[in-house]
């Protein structure tokens, strides 16, 4: 098959085609089709979704490679659909040509048994030591309620760096701080990091398996709780994918309230993250101030939604609660005071030579590396990538007829200082947006009509700009309108490999700064 001809016939150049799917004749056509998208169309890999369709008429497995444009304000997804023989489940690996495919392909092999032929790193990713060979938990035949027997296993084959003066320094998976488990094995000479081998997925919860067969409403509560500090973003992503399937229209007031919640979530995360970076630099004033301001914002969240994480404010079809003047007036006072103190904190950080010296030229992620790994969010924008899903895949209030203007902050340096600076600018922008959304609030309904049952056999895909970057939600219903397959590609999932790469420009004592400047989430990865 001439892949370039097939792609042209699929109207991939049509900016109005929000989701085009190209069905490939053979798995071996995949590399050429992917090259046509990435090289000719300047697109990046957004997510990979494998499905078990052996019980359908096709009787096979399928893999969907979803791509999105790298240019700003281009709201499209293009899917390459590959059918895989269940008796010999193999596809050509894209990882060497598209490094962002690395984790997707390894996860697909672990959970579905689909082998990416030619992948440069054959080690397991999601399943850990002792997992029985030939057991694939996202196959339909796997019973998610049964306990899997774990077998004795040899030590995980970490990459070994050899040479005179090379030392290995293992960190984790259990850490001194209150964080989730992750194992980081440094190879170093003196304090210089030669290589970092990061291993995660110690607490993978099988939530995508758990959601199979649930009603769309019941599944929403699982999606919203994938991560505590991204609950609005994940809940909204699931809702927008479901609303696409249902053809449901969300009222304007509800869309504004959704964006207020999303920006409040971004704000308390960004303010707290700046304080966390200060902890890595031993700047204790900054740590205490960031924690105190984050606490004030989360107390404001509780007054708005009844809980500190804004859970269940966003619901399928709209929002659960209205925002009255009684809660909006105190919120404006909180925003004004927090913004003033946050500006003072940033002034002290930027005026402190010891802190700036620790952050400057530490954990550098080059522009090209960020593109290759499809890095997203603050980390991408600090490396010069002008992408923000609020503008590029409009959602919530950004889908209004007259959407608000978004100021996307970028930097070119790609180091820890750039990530802190971009995060601070985004926090200020969140305050401005919240105020604009509040000014635009007009009387209206809070929820649109969501048909019951939801239409069956349809696919919805939504991209939401969470505090950590773009999260891509893929949802398909079965013939009864229940969840057949849900897949989340979180921003942390795409950004963790970039942390390991950026660490190679730092020294061992500065790794906490590198890690905290990305401020990624274990929970969003261990879904």
C-alpha positions in Angstrom: 0.0 0.0 0.0 1.2 3.5 -0.8 0.8 5.0 2.7 1.2 8.6 1.5 -1.7 8.2 -1.0 -3.8 6.5 1.7 -3.2 9.4 4.1 -4.1 12.0 1.5 -7.3 10.1 0.7 -8.2 10.2 4.4 -8.4 14.1 4.3 -5.7 14.5 6.9 -5.0 18.0 5.7 -8.6 19.0 6.5 -8.3 21.0 9.7 -12.1 20.5 10.3 -11.7 16.8 10.5 -11.2 16.5 14.3 -10.7 12.7 14.3 -9.7 10.9 11.1 -9.0 7.2 11.2 -6.8 5.4 8.7 -7.2 1.6 8.6 -4.0 0.0 7.5 -4.1 -3.1 5.4 -1.2 -4.8 7.2 0.8 -4.2 10.4 3.9 -3.8 8.2 2.4 -0.7 6.7 2.6 1.0 10.1 6.1 2.5 10.0 5.6 4.2 6.6 2.2 5.6 7.6 3.6 6.9 10.9 6.5 8.5 9.1 4.1 10.2 6.7 2.3 11.7 9.7 5.4 12.7 11.7 7.6 13.9 8.8 5.2 15.2 6.2 2.3 16.3 8.4 4.5 17.4 11.4 2.4 15.4 13.9 3.4 13.8 17.2 2.3 10.6 18.9 -0.5 11.5 21.4 -1.4 8.0 22.7 -1.6 4.3 21.7 -4.7 2.3 22.5 -4.8 -1.5 22.2 -8.1 -3.4 22.3 -9.1 -7.0 22.5 -11.7 -7.6 19.8 -11.4 -11.4 19.5 -15.1 -11.8 20.4 -16.1 -9.5 17.5 -16.7 -10.4 13.9 -13.0 -9.6 13.1 -11.8 -12.0 15.8 -8.5 -10.1 16.4 -6.6 -7.6 18.5 -6.4 -4.0 17.4 -4.0 -1.2 18.0 -4.8 2.5 17.5 -1.9 4.9 17.2 -3.3 8.4 17.8 -1.4 11.4 16.5 -1.9 15.1 17.0 -0.4 18.2 15.3 2.6 20.0 16.8 1.5 23.4 15.5 -0.5 25.6 17.8 -4.3 25.8 17.6 -4.7 22.8 15.4 -7.5 20.7 16.9 -7.2 17.4 15.2 -6.5 13.7 16.0 -5.4 11.2 13.4 -5.6 7.5 14.2 -3.7 4.7 12.5 -5.7 1.5 13.0 -3.9 -1.8 12.8 -5.5 -5.2 13.1 -3.3 -7.8 14.8 -3.6 -11.6 14.4 -4.5 -13.0 17.9 -2.5 -16.2 17.1 0.6 -14.2 16.3 0.2 -10.8 17.9 3.1 -8.7 16.5 3.5 -5.2 15.2 6.6 -3.4 13.9 8.1 -1.2 16.7 8.1 2.6 16.1 10.3 3.4 19.0 13.6 4.0 17.1 11.9 6.4 14.7 9.4 7.8 17.3 11.0 7.7 20.8 7.7 8.7 22.4 6.3 5.2 21.4 8.7 3.5 23.8 6.5 3.1 26.9 3.4 2.6 24.9 4.8 -0.4 23.1 6.2 -2.0 26.2 2.9 -1.5 28.1 1.0 -3.0 25.1 3.2 -6.1 25.3 2.8 -6.4 29.0 -0.9 -6.0 29.2 -2.1 -7.4 25.9 0.7 -9.6 24.7 1.2 -7.6 21.5 4.9 -7.8 20.7 6.6 -4.7 19.2 9.1 -6.4 16.9 12.4 -4.6 16.8 11.9 -2.6 20.1 15.3 -1.6 21.5 14.4 -2.3 25.1 12.6 -5.7 25.6 12.3 -5.4 29.4 8.9 -5.4 31.1 7.4 -2.0 32.0 4.1 -2.4 33.9 4.2 -6.0 35.1 6.9 -6.6 37.8 9.1 -9.4 39.1 7.4 -12.8 39.2 4.4 -12.0 37.0 3.6 -15.2 35.2 4.5 -15.4 31.5 1.6 -15.4 29.1 -0.8 -13.7 31.5 -2.2 -10.5 29.9 -4.5 -8.6 32.3 -6.2 -6.4 29.7 -7.3 -9.3 27.5 -11.0 -9.8 27.8 -10.5 -13.4 28.9 -8.6 -12.3 32.0 -10.6 -12.3 35.2 -9.7 -9.1 37.0 -11.2 -10.4 40.3 -8.8 -13.3 40.7 -5.4 -13.2 42.4 -2.5 -13.9 40.1 0.1 -16.3 41.5 3.5 -14.7 41.6 6.5 -16.8 40.8 10.1 -16.4 42.0 12.0 -14.1 39.7 15.6 -13.0 39.1 16.7 -9.4 39.7 15.4 -6.9 37.2 17.9 -6.4 34.4 18.9 -2.8 35.0 21.2 -1.2 32.4 24.8 -1.4 33.7 27.4 1.3 32.9 30.9 -0.1 33.2 34.2 1.7 33.4 36.8 2.9 35.8 35.4 5.0 38.7 31.7 4.2 37.8 29.4 3.7 40.8 25.8 2.6 40.9 23.6 4.5 43.4 20.1 2.9 43.9 17.4 5.2 45.3 14.0 3.8 46.2 11.5 2.3 45.5 10.6 3.3 49.1 11.5 6.9 49.9 12.0 8.9 53.0 9.4 11.5 51.9 5.7 10.9 51.6 5.7 10.0 47.9 4.8 6.9 46.0 7.3 4.2 45.0 9.8 4.6 42.2 13.2 3.1 41.8 16.0 5.3 40.4 19.4 3.7 39.7 22.1 6.2 39.0 25.4 5.4 37.3 27.8 8.1 38.1 31.5 9.1 38.2 32.0 11.3 41.2 28.9 13.5 41.3 28.2 13.5 37.6 25.3 11.5 36.4 26.2 9.3 33.4 22.8 7.4 33.2 19.6 7.2 35.2 17.5 4.0 34.9 14.0 4.8 36.3 11.5 2.1 37.1 8.0 2.9 38.1 4.6 1.0 38.1 5.1 -0.5 41.6 1.5 0.2 42.5 -0.4 -0.3 39.2 -4.0 -0.5 40.1 -5.6 -2.0 37.0 -8.2 0.8 36.9 -8.8 0.5 33.1 -9.7 -3.2 33.7 -11.9 -2.2 36.6 -13.9 0.2 34.4 -14.8 -2.5 31.8 -18.5 -3.2 31.8 -19.4 -0.3 34.2 -22.1 2.1 33.4 -20.7 5.5 32.1 -21.7 7.2 35.4 -20.1 4.6 37.6 -17.0 4.6 35.5 -16.8 8.4 35.9 -16.1 8.1 39.6 -13.1 5.8 38.9 -11.7 8.1 36.2 -12.0 11.1 38.5 -10.1 9.3 41.3 -7.1 8.1 39.1 -5.2 10.9 40.8 -6.1 13.1 43.7 -4.4 16.4 42.6 -5.6 16.0 39.0 -9.2 15.0 39.8 -10.8 17.9 37.9 -8.7 17.3 34.8 -9.3 13.6 34.7 -13.0 13.9 35.5 -13.4 16.5 32.8 -11.5 14.5 30.3 -13.7 11.5 30.9 -16.8 13.6 30.7 -15.9 15.3 27.5 -15.1 12.0 25.8 -18.4 10.6 27.1 -20.3 13.7 25.9 -18.8 13.3 22.5 -20.2 9.8 22.3 -23.6 10.9 23.6 -23.8 14.0 21.5 -24.6 16.0 24.7 -24.3 19.8 24.8 -23.0 21.3 28.0 -24.6 24.6 29.0 -22.4 27.8 28.9 -22.6 28.4 32.6 -21.5 24.8 33.3 -18.5 25.2 30.9 -17.4 28.3 32.7 -17.6 26.7 36.1 -15.7 23.7 34.7 -12.9 26.0 33.7 -12.9 27.8 37.0 -12.4 24.4 38.7 -9.7 23.4 36.3 -7.8 26.7 36.8 -8.1 26.4 40.6 -6.7 22.9 40.4 -3.8 24.2 38.2 -3.2 27.1 40.6 -2.9 25.2 43.8 -0.7 22.6 42.1 1.7 25.2 40.6 2.0 27.2 43.8 2.7 24.1 45.8 5.2 22.8 43.2 7.2 26.0 43.4 7.5 25.4 47.1 8.6 21.8 46.5 11.4 23.0 44.2 12.5 25.3 47.0 12.7 22.2 49.3 15.2 20.6 46.8 17.3 23.8 47.0 17.2 23.9 50.8 15.4 27.3 50.6 13.1 26.7 53.6 11.3 30.0 53.4 10.1 29.1 49.9 9.1 25.6 51.0 7.0 27.0 53.9 5.5 29.8 51.9 4.5 27.5 49.0 2.9 25.0 51.4 1.0 27.7 53.2 -0.4 29.3 50.0 -1.4 25.9 48.7 -3.2 25.2 51.9 -5.1 28.5 51.6 -6.2 27.6 48.1 -7.3 24.1 49.0 -9.3 25.6 51.9 -11.0 27.8 49.3 -11.7 24.6 47.2 -13.4 23.1 50.2 -15.7 26.1 50.5 -16.6 25.8 46.8 -17.1 22.1 46.4 -17.2 20.6 49.9 -13.7 19.0 49.5 -10.1 20.1 49.0 -9.7 18.4 45.6 -12.8 19.7 43.9 -14.1 16.2 43.4 -17.6 15.8 41.9 -17.9 19.5 41.0 -17.6 18.4 37.3 -20.0 15.6 36.4 -21.1 14.0 33.1 -23.3 16.6 31.3 -22.2 19.6 33.3 -21.5 20.5 36.9 -23.1 19.4 40.2 -22.9 22.7 42.1 -23.5 26.3 41.2 -21.1 29.1 42.3 -23.0 31.8 44.2 -21.8 35.2 45.2 -21.5 33.9 48.8 -18.5 31.7 47.7 -17.2 33.8 44.9 -16.6 36.9 46.9 -14.3 35.2 49.5 -12.6 33.4 46.6 -11.6 36.8 45.1 -10.1 37.8 48.4 -8.1 34.6 48.6 -6.9 35.0 45.0 -5.8 38.5 45.5 -3.8 37.7 48.7 -2.3 34.5 47.4 -1.2 36.2 44.2 0.5 39.0 46.1 2.4 36.6 48.4 3.3 34.3 45.5 4.8 37.3 43.6 6.8 38.1 46.7 8.0 34.5 46.9 9.1 34.5 43.3 10.9 37.8 43.8 12.9 36.2 46.7 13.7 33.1 44.7 15.0 35.2 41.7 17.0 37.5 44.0 18.6 34.6 45.9 22.0 33.8 44.2 22.4 30.4 45.9 18.9 29.2 44.7 19.3 30.6 41.2 22.8 29.0 40.9 21.2 25.6 41.8 18.5 26.0 39.2 20.3 27.5 36.3 21.6 25.0 33.7 20.4 22.1 35.9 18.3 19.3 34.4 18.4 20.7 30.8 15.9 19.2 28.4 16.7 20.3 24.8 13.9 21.4 22.5 14.6 18.5 20.1 14.5 15.9 23.0 11.2 17.3 24.2 9.8 17.0 20.7 11.1 13.4 20.3 9.6 12.3 23.6 6.3 14.2 23.0 6.8 16.0 26.3 3.9 18.0 27.4 2.9 20.8 29.9 5.3 23.0 31.7 8.2 20.8 30.8 7.5 21.2 27.1 6.8 24.9 27.2 10.0 25.5 29.2 11.9 23.8 26.3 10.4 26.1 23.7 7.3 24.0 22.6 4.3 26.2 22.2 1.5 23.7 22.9 -1.3 24.0 25.4 -4.4 21.8 25.1 -6.7 24.7 26.4 -6.0 26.4 23.1 -5.0 23.5 20.8 -7.8 21.1 21.8 -10.4 23.5 23.3 -12.4 22.2 26.2 -14.7 23.6 28.9 -15.0 27.4 28.6 -12.6 27.5 25.7 -15.3 26.0 23.5 -17.6 29.0 23.9 -18.5 31.0 20.9 -16.2 33.8 22.1 -13.5 31.9 24.0 -11.2 33.7 26.4 -7.7 34.7 25.2 -5.0 32.4 26.6 -1.5 33.7 27.1 0.8 30.6 26.7 4.2 31.1 28.5 7.3 29.5 27.0 11.0 29.6 27.6 14.0 28.4 25.6 16.5 27.3 28.2 14.8 24.0 29.1 16.4 23.9 32.6 15.0 23.8 36.1 14.9 27.6 36.4 12.9 27.8 33.1 10.4 25.3 34.4 10.0 27.2 37.7 9.6 30.5 35.7 7.0 29.1 33.3 5.1 27.5 36.2 5.0 30.9 38.0 3.7 32.7 34.8 1.0 30.0 34.4 -0.1 30.5 38.0 -0.6 34.2 37.4 -2.4 33.4 34.2 -4.7 31.0 36.1 -5.7 33.8 38.5 -6.5 36.1 35.5 -8.5 33.4 33.8 -10.5 32.6 36.9 -11.5 36.3 37.3 -12.5 36.5 33.6 -14.6 33.3 33.9 -16.4 34.7 36.9 -17.1 37.9 35.1 -18.6 36.0 32.2 -21.0 33.9 34.4 -24.6 34.5 33.5 -27.7 32.8 34.7 -28.3 29.4 33.1 -28.7 25.7 33.6 -25.9 23.6 35.1 -26.4 20.3 33.2 -27.3 19.3 29.7 -29.3 16.2 28.7 -27.2 13.0 28.7 -29.2 10.2 27.0 -29.7 7.0 28.9 -28.5 4.6 27.8 -25.5 6.2 26.1 -25.2 5.2 22.4 -23.2 2.0 22.0 -20.2 1.2 19.8 -18.9 4.7 19.6 -15.5 6.3 20.4 -14.8 9.6 22.2 -11.4 11.2 22.6 -10.6 14.3 24.7 -7.4 16.2 25.5 -7.4 18.2 28.7 -4.6 20.6 29.9 -4.1 19.3 33.5 -1.6 20.9 35.9 1.1 18.6 34.5 0.2 18.9 30.9 -2.1 17.4 28.3 -4.0 14.3 29.3 -5.5 12.3 26.5 -8.7 10.3 27.4 -9.9 7.6 25.0 -13.3 5.9 25.6 -15.4 3.4 23.7 -18.8 2.1 24.7 -20.1 -1.4 24.0 -23.5 -2.2 22.3 -25.3 -1.7 25.6 -23.8 1.7 26.2 -21.5 0.5 28.9 -17.7 1.1 29.1 -15.9 -1.4 26.7 -12.5 0.3 26.8 -11.1 3.3 28.6 -7.5 4.5 28.3 -5.8 7.4 29.8 -2.5 8.8 28.6 -1.5 11.1 31.4 1.1 13.9 31.0 3.3 12.2 33.6 3.4 9.1 31.5 5.0 11.0 28.6 7.2 13.1 30.8 8.9 10.5 33.1 11.4 9.4 30.4 12.4 13.1 30.0 13.3 13.3 33.7 15.8 10.5 33.2 17.3 12.3 30.2 17.5 15.7 31.9 19.2 14.1 35.0 22.2 13.4 32.8 23.0 17.1 32.7 23.0 17.4 36.5 24.9 16.1 39.5 23.6 13.6 42.0 22.9 16.2 44.7 20.8 18.2 42.2 18.5 15.3 41.1 15.8 16.3 43.6 15.7 19.7 41.9 15.5 18.1 38.5 12.7 15.8 39.6 10.7 18.4 41.5 11.0 20.9 38.6 9.1 18.4 36.4 6.8 17.6 39.3 5.3 14.4 37.9 2.8 12.1 39.3 3.2 8.4 40.2 -0.5 7.9 40.6 -1.4 9.2 37.1 1.1 6.7 35.7 0.0 3.7 37.9 -3.5 3.9 36.7 
